[in-house]
Amino acid sequence: MKSIMIVDDESDVIDKVKSCLEEDDFEVVTASNSREALELLDEDKEYNFGLILIDTTMPGSDKSALFSITPKSKMDTSKIENFLQKPFTKEQLLDFVKSKFKSF
Protein backbone atom coordinates (compact mmCIF):
# COMPACT_ATOMS: atom_id res chain seq x y z
CA MET A 1 0.00 0.00 0.00
CA LYS A 2 1.12 3.56 -0.72
CA SER A 3 1.66 5.43 2.56
CA ILE A 4 1.55 9.21 2.73
CA MET A 5 2.25 11.53 5.63
CA ILE A 6 0.41 14.85 5.81
CA VAL A 7 1.93 17.61 7.94
CA ASP A 8 -0.35 20.60 8.48
CA ASP A 9 -1.34 22.68 11.48
CA GLU A 10 -4.92 23.11 10.23
CA SER A 11 -6.98 20.13 11.38
CA ASP A 12 -9.74 20.76 8.82
CA VAL A 13 -7.18 20.62 5.98
CA ILE A 14 -5.70 17.40 7.38
CA ASP A 15 -9.16 15.84 7.67
CA LYS A 16 -10.16 16.76 4.09
CA VAL A 17 -6.87 15.66 2.52
CA LYS A 18 -6.79 12.44 4.54
CA SER A 19 -10.36 11.55 3.63
CA CYS A 20 -9.77 12.23 -0.06
CA LEU A 21 -6.58 10.14 -0.20
CA GLU A 22 -8.03 7.26 1.82
CA GLU A 23 -10.99 7.09 -0.60
CA ASP A 24 -8.41 6.46 -3.33
CA ASP A 25 -6.75 3.61 -1.37
CA PHE A 26 -3.79 5.48 0.09
CA GLU A 27 -2.74 4.82 3.67
CA VAL A 28 -2.49 8.19 5.41
CA VAL A 29 -0.72 9.21 8.61
CA THR A 30 -0.99 12.77 9.90
CA ALA A 31 1.10 15.15 11.97
CA SER A 32 0.13 18.62 13.15
CA ASN A 33 3.71 19.94 13.33
CA SER A 34 7.26 19.17 12.27
CA ARG A 35 8.15 17.61 15.61
CA GLU A 36 5.40 14.99 15.28
CA ALA A 37 6.45 14.38 11.68
CA LEU A 38 10.07 13.78 12.65
CA GLU A 39 8.99 11.37 15.38
CA LEU A 40 6.89 9.44 12.86
CA LEU A 41 9.82 9.33 10.43
CA ASP A 42 12.08 7.98 13.17
CA GLU A 43 9.52 5.25 13.83
CA ASP A 44 8.90 4.57 10.12
CA LYS A 45 9.27 0.82 10.36
CA GLU A 46 5.58 0.16 9.81
CA TYR A 47 4.49 2.75 7.23
CA ASN A 48 7.43 3.15 4.85
CA PHE A 49 6.21 6.52 3.62
CA GLY A 50 6.36 6.98 -0.12
CA LEU A 51 5.42 10.64 0.04
CA ILE A 52 5.20 13.44 2.58
CA LEU A 53 2.94 16.47 2.03
CA ILE A 54 3.95 19.47 4.14
CA ASP A 55 2.03 22.71 4.57
CA THR A 56 4.26 25.60 3.57
CA THR A 57 4.33 28.99 1.93
CA MET A 58 5.38 29.03 -1.71
CA PRO A 59 8.65 30.81 -2.51
CA GLY A 60 8.06 34.42 -3.52
CA SER A 61 4.45 34.32 -2.36
CA ASP A 62 2.37 34.61 0.75
CA LYS A 63 0.03 31.83 -0.44
CA SER A 64 -0.07 28.53 1.35
CA ALA A 65 0.58 25.25 -0.46
CA LEU A 66 1.32 21.61 0.08
CA PHE A 67 4.94 20.78 -0.64
CA SER A 68 5.82 17.23 -1.62
CA ILE A 69 8.96 15.31 -0.72
CA THR A 70 9.94 11.69 -0.85
CA PRO A 71 11.75 10.69 2.33
CA LYS A 72 14.29 8.37 0.74
CA SER A 73 15.26 10.26 -2.39
CA LYS A 74 17.16 13.39 -3.28
CA MET A 75 14.61 15.67 -4.94
CA ASP A 76 15.19 19.16 -6.21
CA THR A 77 13.00 21.00 -3.73
CA SER A 78 13.18 24.26 -5.65
CA LYS A 79 10.98 23.03 -8.50
CA ILE A 80 7.52 24.56 -8.56
CA GLU A 81 5.93 21.23 -9.54
CA ASN A 82 6.62 20.04 -6.01
CA PHE A 83 3.94 22.47 -4.77
CA LEU A 84 0.16 22.23 -4.83
CA GLN A 85 -1.26 25.66 -4.11
CA LYS A 86 -4.18 25.92 -1.68
CA PRO A 87 -7.08 25.87 -2.10
CA PHE A 88 -7.20 22.82 -4.37
CA THR A 89 -9.90 20.45 -5.55
CA LYS A 90 -10.07 16.74 -4.82
CA GLU A 91 -9.12 16.03 -8.44
CA GLN A 92 -6.11 18.36 -8.27
CA LEU A 93 -4.92 16.69 -5.06
CA LEU A 94 -5.25 13.18 -6.48
CA ASP A 95 -3.54 14.15 -9.76
CA PHE A 96 -0.70 15.80 -7.83
CA VAL A 97 -0.16 12.82 -5.51
CA LYS A 98 -0.39 10.24 -8.30
CA SER A 99 2.12 12.20 -10.39
CA LYS A 100 4.58 12.09 -7.48
CA PHE A 101 4.30 8.31 -7.22
CA LYS A 102 4.87 7.96 -10.97
CA SER A 103 8.05 10.05 -10.81
CA PHE A 104 9.94 7.68 -8.49
NUBAVO-89344 format. One record per residue (C-alpha): z, x, y; residue number from 1. Coordinates in pm, 1 decimal. Layout:
BEGIN
        w        u        v   i
        Z        X        Y NUM
...
END
This chain:
BEGIN
        w        u        v   i
      0.0      0.0      0.0   1
    -72.4    111.7    356.2   2
    255.8    166.0    543.0   3
    272.7    154.8    921.2   4
    563.0    225.1   1153.2   5
    580.8     41.4   1485.4   6
    794.3    193.4   1761.1   7
    847.8    -34.6   2060.2   8
   1148.4   -133.7   2267.6   9
   1023.4   -492.2   2310.7  10
   1137.8   -697.9   2013.1  11
    882.1   -973.9   2075.5  12
    597.9   -718.0   2061.5  13
    737.7   -570.4   1740.3  14
    766.9   -916.0   1584.2  15
    409.3  -1015.8   1675.5  16
    252.3   -687.5   1565.5  17
    454.3   -679.0   1243.7  18
    363.1  -1036.2   1154.9  19
     -6.1   -976.6   1222.6  20
    -20.0   -658.5   1014.4  21
    181.7   -803.4    725.6  22
    -60.1  -1098.9    709.0  23
   -332.7   -841.1    646.4  24
   -137.4   -674.8    360.8  25
      9.1   -378.6    548.1  26
    367.1   -273.8    482.2  27
    541.0   -248.7    819.4  28
    860.7    -71.9    921.4  29
    989.9    -98.8   1277.4  30
   1197.0    110.3   1515.1  31
   1315.1     12.8   1862.0  32
   1332.6    370.5   1993.5  33
   1226.6    725.7   1917.1  34
   1560.7    814.6   1760.5  35
   1527.5    540.1   1498.8  36
   1167.8    645.0   1437.8  37
   1264.8   1006.8   1378.0  38
   1537.8    899.1   1136.6  39
   1285.8    689.3    944.0  40
   1042.7    981.7    932.5  41
   1317.5   1207.7    798.3  42
   1382.8    951.8    525.1  43
   1012.0    889.9    457.1  44
   1035.5    926.7     82.0  45
    980.5    557.5     15.6  46
    723.3    448.9    274.8  47
    484.9    743.5    315.2  48
    361.9    621.3    652.4  49
    -11.7    635.5    698.1  50
      3.6    542.3   1064.4  51
    257.7    520.2   1344.4  52
    203.2    294.1   1647.3  53
    413.9    395.4   1946.6  54
    457.0    203.4   2271.1  55
    356.5    426.0   2559.9  56
    193.4    433.0   2899.1  57
   -170.5    538.2   2903.3  58
   -250.7    865.4   3080.9  59
   -351.6    806.1   3442.0  60
   -235.8    445.2   3431.9  61
     74.8    236.7   3460.9  62
    -43.7      3.2   3183.3  63
    134.6     -7.0   2852.5  64
    -45.8     58.3   2525.2  65
      7.8    131.7   2160.6  66
    -64.0    494.1   2078.2  67
   -161.6    582.3   1722.9  68
    -71.9    896.2   1531.1  69
    -85.0    994.4   1169.3  70
    232.6   1175.1   1068.6  71
     74.2   1429.2    837.2  72
   -239.5   1525.9   1025.8  73
   -327.9   1715.6   1339.4  74
   -493.9   1461.3   1566.6  75
   -621.4   1519.4   1916.0  76
   -372.6   1299.6   2099.5  77
   -565.3   1318.3   2426.3  78
   -849.5   1098.3   2302.7  79
   -856.0    752.4   2456.4  80
   -953.8    592.5   2122.6  81
   -600.8    662.2   2004.4  82
   -477.4    394.5   2247.2  83
   -483.4     16.1   2223.5  84
   -411.4   -126.3   2566.4  85
   -168.2   -417.7   2592.0  86
   -210.2   -708.3   2586.6  87
   -437.5   -720.2   2282.3  88
   -555.1   -989.7   2044.5  89
   -481.9  -1007.2   1673.7  90
   -843.6   -912.3   1603.2  91
   -827.2   -610.8   1836.4  92
   -506.3   -492.4   1669.3  93
   -648.4   -524.8   1318.2  94
   -976.2   -354.1   1415.3  95
   -782.7    -70.4   1579.9  96
   -551.0    -16.3   1281.6  97
   -830.3    -38.8   1024.0  98
  -1039.1    212.0   1219.8  99
   -747.8    457.6   1208.9 100
   -721.9    429.9    831.3 101
  -1097.3    486.6    796.3 102
  -1081.3    805.2   1005.2 103
   -849.1    994.1    768.5 104
END
